[in-house]
Amino acid sequence: MNRKVLILFVNLFFFCALVGAQEVQKSELQQKAETADKEGTVATARYMYIRAFEDYVGKGQMKQAVDCGIKATGLYYKKDNYWKEAFDLLRRIDDNINANQQSSPSDKAALHYEVTKERLQMYMKMRKSTSCVDQLNIMEGLVSTAGDETLRNDLLYNKAIYYYTFGLNAQGDAVFKEMAGKLTASKEYDKVDQAYQTLIANGRRSNSANLVAQSYKSYVAWKDSVSALKTADEFAALKQRIADNEAAISEKDSSLTSRMAIIIGLCVLAAALAAALVIGGIILMRFILLTRKQKNTIKMANENNALKAKFISNISAQLDPTLQKLDNRLPEVKALQDFSAHIQMLSGLENEDKDAIEMEDISLPTFCEGLMEQIRNKVQNDVTLTVNAPKMSAKINKEYVSHILLHLLNNAAEYTPEGGTIWLDYKKRGAHVHQFLVSDTGEGIPEEKREDVFKPFVEIRDLTTGDGLGLPICRQMALNMNGELSIDPNFTKGTRFVLDLHS
């Protein structure tokens, strides 16, 4: 079972475990935070969640406080990659839990468990295996202190997520088998069935072929193993009921009419059970047939997408010799040649082996100053060029990082007016996290277009003014280096691009 399936299964399990619990009235601050979160206004949602956290702490409602604090933490690193701020907030939550005098040791342990679990999620995203193991050990101790069976089950789920995240499939399978065994032993068949149905629906909504295929495979396997158990349970229950009724008849033996009535009732019950089993078998067979059909459809769709990508790349490659024979002094010819080259580059990046990308140590001040020097003659009058890079070295892919930063700096030089400023900054965000920032005081990119600038072929363009593939190529390079290229939504003086790299 892959990582996405496990994560979705965990989320559904949490939801089911909380059903029936007493619902606490949400504060106005929390309601505002949730509304902002749904609308996608990250900074506002994060601010309101922190205020809700502080408000709940003041009222002594620690469970609600921890919940809001953790949601604010997620908005720090999941949206904006503000790792330091996220870790600082988690430490602040732990301090408030310890300072609360009204909570018992077991309640504090349960709250610390939720905070530690969020740290585990962060370290897994940062690919820090050793730190993840430390957090799991802490969570195990907190579960023992809390003495809560629900947390014990939750710990199993998080262990499974860790194992699958870091490719420890054998350990992950063992933990998942233990989880499935506990649910099956408690005869919670409907809950497990509902979980798989939700997994399948989520896979369809996200258009994830692997998720849908894995969900169906796991669901069919579970159905096969549980079907025999359910049948045995139903027949055992029926047999017990028959035995109980026969004992009652034997004890009373008052009249033949009462005996016949009971026997007829049992026959009707047996017939109903048999009919239910037959109908269930028919439904299961139809589901299996539908599953096979959908798997074939998914396979064909993936093959078609691969053929389309190859087709586009081949067209570009075949046109290139002809385009090279044309006079590239004409703007239209030069635009077509560049467009063809960009298509081939983007296609090559999408099919590139990520493990083959080589890294090298470079001096950051020399590297950044060299890039800034290349645009010095391209800027308008009185534009200030500023480089902020510490005297240290970093291990990066020089070719890709140079291409990305130089493309961003050229864009900044083009759109920054006279008297403006262009910055190139480097920040160390963690032991293996590098961050480059390119900022300018230009007019900025409208919020509704910020995601589209990274998508290729979203609009028909005049190629002589640009083909729109520069930023998509840069983002694909960043992804191939286990990184991300994004626009800082909180920078309001112009435009700021953020390149995060995880080594």
Beta strands, then each sheet from edge to edge (+ up, - down):
strand 1: 360-363
strand 2: 384-388
strand 3: 393-396
strand 4: 421-430
strand 5: 433-440
strand 6: 483-487
strand 7: 495-502
sheet 1: 1+ 3-
sheet 2: 2+ 4+ 5- 7+ 6-
end
